[in-house]
């Protein structure tokens, strides 16, 4: 089971490169990554993940500052339920300075 994410900056109309993301597992283990030039982290959790509730913390405050935007959300935390029987979980984040949305990706 792997977990990936993709961050898109809706205000600038491009992928959000350089967003730090921390994944916290149910046991408290934290794995970290940074989005690439396409706004993606291909696998935040290599290897088998047990099922459970995971939290992704996106450091949007640093991203907004780096891109010259004043944002309302200094961080976005998304909690997701991972099914250990699914081979892959993808969590996209559509971001702008004053709103965000997410969904279960494929």
C-alpha positions in Angstrom: 0.0 0.0 0.0 1.4 3.4 -0.9 0.2 6.9 -0.3 0.8 9.8 -2.7 -0.4 13.4 -3.0 -0.6 16.2 -5.6 -0.9 19.9 -4.7 -2.3 22.4 -7.2 -2.2 26.1 -6.7 -5.6 27.3 -8.1 -4.8 31.0 -7.7 -1.6 30.8 -9.7 -2.9 28.1 -12.1 0.1 25.7 -11.6 1.4 22.9 -9.5 2.4 23.9 -6.0 6.1 23.0 -5.9 8.0 23.0 -2.7 5.2 22.3 -0.3 6.4 20.4 2.8 4.1 17.5 3.8 4.2 15.4 6.9 2.3 12.1 7.1 1.4 10.9 10.6 0.4 7.3 11.0 -2.0 5.9 13.6 1.0 4.8 15.7 2.5 8.3 15.7 5.2 7.6 13.1 5.8 10.6 10.9 7.1 10.5 7.3 8.0 13.7 5.5 8.4 14.9 1.9 8.3 18.0 -0.3 6.3 18.3 -3.5 8.3 18.3 -6.7 8.1 20.7 -9.7 4.8 19.0 -10.7 3.4 19.5 -7.2 3.6 15.7 -6.5 5.0 13.4 -3.9 4.9 10.0 -5.5 5.1 7.9 -2.3 5.0 9.3 1.2 4.8 5.9 2.7 6.9 3.3 0.8 6.2 -0.3 1.9 3.1 -1.8 3.4 0.8 0.6 5.4 -1.6 -0.9 7.9 -5.2 0.4 7.6 -6.3 3.2 9.9 -6.6 7.0 10.1 -3.6 9.0 8.7 -3.1 12.7 8.8 -1.4 14.7 6.1 -0.1 18.1 7.2 0.6 20.5 4.3 2.8 23.5 5.3 0.9 26.0 3.2 2.1 29.1 5.1 5.7 28.6 4.0 4.5 27.9 0.5 2.4 31.1 0.3 5.3 33.1 1.7 7.7 31.7 -0.9 5.3 32.5 -3.7 4.5 36.0 -2.6 1.0 35.2 -1.6 -0.8 36.2 1.7 -2.7 33.1 2.8 -5.4 32.6 5.4 -4.4 28.9 6.1 -0.9 28.5 7.6 -1.4 24.8 7.3 -3.9 22.3 6.0 -4.4 19.0 7.8 -6.3 16.3 6.0 -7.3 13.1 7.9 -8.0 10.1 5.7 -8.9 6.5 6.4 -6.6 4.1 4.7 -7.9 0.7 3.7 -5.0 -1.8 3.9 -6.6 -3.9 1.1 -6.3 -1.1 -1.4 -2.9 -1.0 -3.2 -2.7 2.8 -3.4 -4.2 5.9 -1.8 -3.9 9.3 -3.5 -4.9 12.5 -1.8 -5.0 15.6 -4.0 -5.1 19.1 -2.6 -6.5 22.1 -4.6 -5.1 25.2 -2.9 -5.7 28.9 -3.0 -4.8 31.6 -0.4 -8.4 31.7 1.0 -9.8 28.2 0.4 -8.8 24.6 -0.3 -10.5 21.3 -1.3 -9.4 17.7 -1.4 -10.9 14.5 -2.5 -10.1 10.8 -2.8 -8.0 10.5 -5.9 -7.2 7.5 -8.0 
